[in-house]
Amino acid sequence: MAVRQPRYSKEEFTQRGNELYESKIRFQVEQNHQSKIVAIDIETGEFEIGDDSLSAADRLFQRLPDAQPWCVRIGTGPVHRLGFHTPVETQ
């Protein structure tokens, strides 16, 4: 099995993924798939929906073995963070 390697920086992944989601995919998925995950190939704009990022990306790889997937939670914000985050303590 070939090892997949990212072909873009984290910043370019983020930019391409968000642009595709907002311009071409959001209106197709948001009404019927709230809180599910959409895996988007940032090179082709093809996408798959799943209950989690692994299942959505696996389905995308079945169709497009060389995909560069970006995952977004439909309607409720990001799935993963890039970089370090310190939790805020509440009192």
ChimeraX commands (.cxc) that place a marker at each C-alpha (Angstrom):
marker #1 position 0.00,0.00,0.00 radius 0.5
marker #1 position 1.34,3.41,-0.97 radius 0.5
marker #1 position 1.88,6.01,1.72 radius 0.5
marker #1 position -0.14,9.15,1.06 radius 0.5
marker #1 position 1.71,12.42,1.48 radius 0.5
marker #1 position 0.22,15.91,1.67 radius 0.5
marker #1 position 1.09,18.05,-1.34 radius 0.5
marker #1 position 0.12,21.35,0.28 radius 0.5
marker #1 position 0.99,23.33,3.39 radius 0.5
marker #1 position -1.47,23.37,6.31 radius 0.5
marker #1 position -2.38,26.92,5.39 radius 0.5
marker #1 position -3.14,26.03,1.76 radius 0.5
marker #1 position -5.16,22.96,2.84 radius 0.5
marker #1 position -7.22,25.22,5.08 radius 0.5
marker #1 position -7.72,27.90,2.45 radius 0.5
marker #1 position -8.64,25.48,-0.37 radius 0.5
marker #1 position -10.90,23.34,1.83 radius 0.5
marker #1 position -12.79,26.30,3.27 radius 0.5
marker #1 position -13.19,27.99,-0.12 radius 0.5
marker #1 position -14.60,24.81,-1.70 radius 0.5
marker #1 position -16.95,24.20,1.21 radius 0.5
marker #1 position -18.30,27.75,1.27 radius 0.5
marker #1 position -18.59,28.24,-2.50 radius 0.5
marker #1 position -19.70,24.84,-3.82 radius 0.5
marker #1 position -20.57,22.30,-1.13 radius 0.5
marker #1 position -22.26,23.96,1.83 radius 0.5
marker #1 position -25.57,24.65,0.06 radius 0.5
marker #1 position -25.70,21.02,-1.11 radius 0.5
marker #1 position -25.23,19.40,2.31 radius 0.5
marker #1 position -26.23,21.73,5.13 radius 0.5
marker #1 position -30.00,21.23,5.12 radius 0.5
marker #1 position -30.00,17.41,5.40 radius 0.5
marker #1 position -26.70,16.52,7.06 radius 0.5
marker #1 position -26.26,18.75,10.16 radius 0.5
marker #1 position -23.35,17.73,12.44 radius 0.5
marker #1 position -22.06,15.10,10.01 radius 0.5
marker #1 position -18.61,15.35,8.46 radius 0.5
marker #1 position -17.84,16.16,4.83 radius 0.5
marker #1 position -14.45,15.10,3.43 radius 0.5
marker #1 position -13.52,17.29,0.47 radius 0.5
marker #1 position -10.74,16.58,-2.02 radius 0.5
marker #1 position -9.10,20.01,-2.21 radius 0.5
marker #1 position -7.87,19.35,-5.75 radius 0.5
marker #1 position -11.09,18.22,-7.45 radius 0.5
marker #1 position -13.87,19.47,-5.16 radius 0.5
marker #1 position -15.32,15.95,-4.93 radius 0.5
marker #1 position -16.69,15.09,-1.48 radius 0.5
marker #1 position -18.17,12.37,0.72 radius 0.5
marker #1 position -20.27,12.61,3.89 radius 0.5
marker #1 position -19.90,10.45,6.98 radius 0.5
marker #1 position -20.61,10.28,10.70 radius 0.5
marker #1 position -16.92,10.91,11.41 radius 0.5
marker #1 position -13.86,12.12,9.51 radius 0.5
marker #1 position -12.40,8.63,9.09 radius 0.5
marker #1 position -15.48,7.13,7.44 radius 0.5
marker #1 position -15.97,10.17,5.18 radius 0.5
marker #1 position -12.30,10.18,4.13 radius 0.5
marker #1 position -12.30,6.39,3.57 radius 0.5
marker #1 position -15.26,6.72,1.19 radius 0.5
marker #1 position -13.49,9.56,-0.62 radius 0.5
marker #1 position -10.32,7.45,-0.97 radius 0.5
marker #1 position -12.37,4.57,-2.39 radius 0.5
marker #1 position -13.45,6.84,-5.25 radius 0.5
marker #1 position -10.28,8.94,-5.49 radius 0.5
marker #1 position -7.24,7.02,-4.20 radius 0.5
marker #1 position -4.97,10.06,-4.59 radius 0.5
marker #1 position -7.33,12.55,-2.87 radius 0.5
marker #1 position -6.08,15.34,-0.61 radius 0.5
marker #1 position -8.95,15.39,1.93 radius 0.5
marker #1 position -10.07,18.34,4.06 radius 0.5
marker #1 position -12.76,17.55,6.63 radius 0.5
marker #1 position -15.43,19.95,7.86 radius 0.5
marker #1 position -18.28,19.44,10.33 radius 0.5
marker #1 position -21.48,20.44,8.55 radius 0.5
marker #1 position -23.21,23.40,10.18 radius 0.5
marker #1 position -21.35,23.48,13.50 radius 0.5
marker #1 position -17.75,24.48,12.85 radius 0.5
marker #1 position -14.34,22.83,12.61 radius 0.5
marker #1 position -13.60,19.15,13.11 radius 0.5
marker #1 position -9.91,19.46,14.05 radius 0.5
marker #1 position -7.53,22.24,15.01 radius 0.5
marker #1 position -4.16,22.98,13.47 radius 0.5
marker #1 position -1.63,23.92,16.10 radius 0.5
marker #1 position -1.68,24.16,19.87 radius 0.5
marker #1 position -4.69,25.21,21.93 radius 0.5
marker #1 position -4.80,25.81,25.68 radius 0.5
marker #1 position -8.21,25.10,27.24 radius 0.5
marker #1 position -9.78,27.98,29.11 radius 0.5
marker #1 position -10.61,27.21,32.73 radius 0.5
marker #1 position -14.04,28.22,33.97 radius 0.5
marker #1 position -14.69,29.11,37.57 radius 0.5
marker link #1:1,2 radius 0.2
marker link #1:2,3 radius 0.2
marker link #1:3,4 radius 0.2
marker link #1:4,5 radius 0.2
marker link #1:5,6 radius 0.2
marker link #1:6,7 radius 0.2
marker link #1:7,8 radius 0.2
marker link #1:8,9 radius 0.2
marker link #1:9,10 radius 0.2
marker link #1:10,11 radius 0.2
marker link #1:11,12 radius 0.2
marker link #1:12,13 radius 0.2
marker link #1:13,14 radius 0.2
marker link #1:14,15 radius 0.2
marker link #1:15,16 radius 0.2
marker link #1:16,17 radius 0.2
marker link #1:17,18 radius 0.2
marker link #1:18,19 radius 0.2
marker link #1:19,20 radius 0.2
marker link #1:20,21 radius 0.2
marker link #1:21,22 radius 0.2
marker link #1:22,23 radius 0.2
marker link #1:23,24 radius 0.2
marker link #1:24,25 radius 0.2
marker link #1:25,26 radius 0.2
marker link #1:26,27 radius 0.2
marker link #1:27,28 radius 0.2
marker link #1:28,29 radius 0.2
marker link #1:29,30 radius 0.2
marker link #1:30,31 radius 0.2
marker link #1:31,32 radius 0.2
marker link #1:32,33 radius 0.2
marker link #1:33,34 radius 0.2
marker link #1:34,35 radius 0.2
marker link #1:35,36 radius 0.2
marker link #1:36,37 radius 0.2
marker link #1:37,38 radius 0.2
marker link #1:38,39 radius 0.2
marker link #1:39,40 radius 0.2
marker link #1:40,41 radius 0.2
marker link #1:41,42 radius 0.2
marker link #1:42,43 radius 0.2
marker link #1:43,44 radius 0.2
marker link #1:44,45 radius 0.2
marker link #1:45,46 radius 0.2
marker link #1:46,47 radius 0.2
marker link #1:47,48 radius 0.2
marker link #1:48,49 radius 0.2
marker link #1:49,50 radius 0.2
marker link #1:50,51 radius 0.2
marker link #1:51,52 radius 0.2
marker link #1:52,53 radius 0.2
marker link #1:53,54 radius 0.2
marker link #1:54,55 radius 0.2
marker link #1:55,56 radius 0.2
marker link #1:56,57 radius 0.2
marker link #1:57,58 radius 0.2
marker link #1:58,59 radius 0.2
marker link #1:59,60 radius 0.2
marker link #1:60,61 radius 0.2
marker link #1:61,62 radius 0.2
marker link #1:62,63 radius 0.2
marker link #1:63,64 radius 0.2
marker link #1:64,65 radius 0.2
marker link #1:65,66 radius 0.2
marker link #1:66,67 radius 0.2
marker link #1:67,68 radius 0.2
marker link #1:68,69 radius 0.2
marker link #1:69,70 radius 0.2
marker link #1:70,71 radius 0.2
marker link #1:71,72 radius 0.2
marker link #1:72,73 radius 0.2
marker link #1:73,74 radius 0.2
marker link #1:74,75 radius 0.2
marker link #1:75,76 radius 0.2
marker link #1:76,77 radius 0.2
marker link #1:77,78 radius 0.2
marker link #1:78,79 radius 0.2
marker link #1:79,80 radius 0.2
marker link #1:80,81 radius 0.2
marker link #1:81,82 radius 0.2
marker link #1:82,83 radius 0.2
marker link #1:83,84 radius 0.2
marker link #1:84,85 radius 0.2
marker link #1:85,86 radius 0.2
marker link #1:86,87 radius 0.2
marker link #1:87,88 radius 0.2
marker link #1:88,89 radius 0.2
marker link #1:89,90 radius 0.2
marker link #1:90,91 radius 0.2
view
